[in-house]
């Protein structure tokens, strides 16, 4: 994962190797193959059928079962890991990788795909413009029926998406986390969870994740002092709605009997959003970071922050919902 292209005898391609050809790996293969100036040289997986299928789609690929083929090939500029969660520590452990990337001055990039979605980028633009006012709280729901995992709980499976979105929107890490979770289907593996994150300044974020819900819901609500925003990722046409709704306290009153609230019901605006596949933007941005030293929207430190929040959330759940502080360390870009 180079911080700037090394000289290779005139080679002008950004050469990539992808580890994992199951659920997400093929999407990465497709996007890197479509990027101008990029070339996927290797696909690595333990499943022969998956390797054969990838080879049939991309005849130029070199299939392999050994990750060392990618790592030891000096022609490879970047290695992309898209494997099951239980394999991440031996292949790519977050804290070790962040330290190593700093030491060797290489780009470490995390696939937080949602921060590259046009809707989330629009949310951040509206937030920074002050149109929503001060954010009182955020509520996020990410639920569906299944898919039940055997090696991780629902917090590890779904919550990283929402945590990465929150951290990106607020340019900050949470300071405390409180979690309530239950396991109903598989003993010891939580399938529903409710997380409460407190951010600097007092903004509270509530995240509900579940594999045990009749509906697939992907919705985030931001409640501000001026306006409110709803982001519905399942909507095809209106992913973001901005509501000119709120409550104003009358500025002056002498007695409780004079106390009044003014409820505001204004327009509902659907901002225009130019949709581009988030993973395509993510892959292109990674390539730009690696070749030109551009600051990453999802750096290794940003990924490490999400991992630590999830770890503390799981600890809180085991303690019955005890609020736990988050000490995410200093230094380096998030």
Secondary structure as GFF3:
##gff-version 3
##sequence-region A 1 334
A	DSSP	beta_strand	14	19	.	.	.	ID=ss1
A	DSSP	alpha_helix	25	34	.	.	.	ID=ss2
A	DSSP	beta_strand	38	44	.	.	.	ID=ss3
A	DSSP	alpha_helix	48	57	.	.	.	ID=ss4
A	DSSP	beta_strand	62	64	.	.	.	ID=ss5
A	DSSP	alpha_helix	67	71	.	.	.	ID=ss6
A	DSSP	beta_strand	78	81	.	.	.	ID=ss7
A	DSSP	three_ten_helix	85	87	.	.	.	ID=ss8
A	DSSP	alpha_helix	88	92	.	.	.	ID=ss9
A	DSSP	alpha_helix	94	104	.	.	.	ID=ss10
A	DSSP	three_ten_helix	113	116	.	.	.	ID=ss11
A	DSSP	alpha_helix	118	129	.	.	.	ID=ss12
A	DSSP	beta_strand	135	145	.	.	.	ID=ss13
A	DSSP	alpha_helix	154	154	.	.	.	ID=ss14
A	DSSP	pi_helix	155	159	.	.	.	ID=ss15
A	DSSP	alpha_helix	160	170	.	.	.	ID=ss16
A	DSSP	beta_strand	174	182	.	.	.	ID=ss17
A	DSSP	beta_strand	192	199	.	.	.	ID=ss18
A	DSSP	beta_strand	204	210	.	.	.	ID=ss19
A	DSSP	beta_strand	212	224	.	.	.	ID=ss20
A	DSSP	beta_strand	228	232	.	.	.	ID=ss21
A	DSSP	beta_strand	240	249	.	.	.	ID=ss22
A	DSSP	three_ten_helix	256	258	.	.	.	ID=ss23
A	DSSP	beta_strand	261	269	.	.	.	ID=ss24
A	DSSP	alpha_helix	278	292	.	.	.	ID=ss25
A	DSSP	alpha_helix	300	318	.	.	.	ID=ss26
A	DSSP	beta_strand	324	325	.	.	.	ID=ss27
###
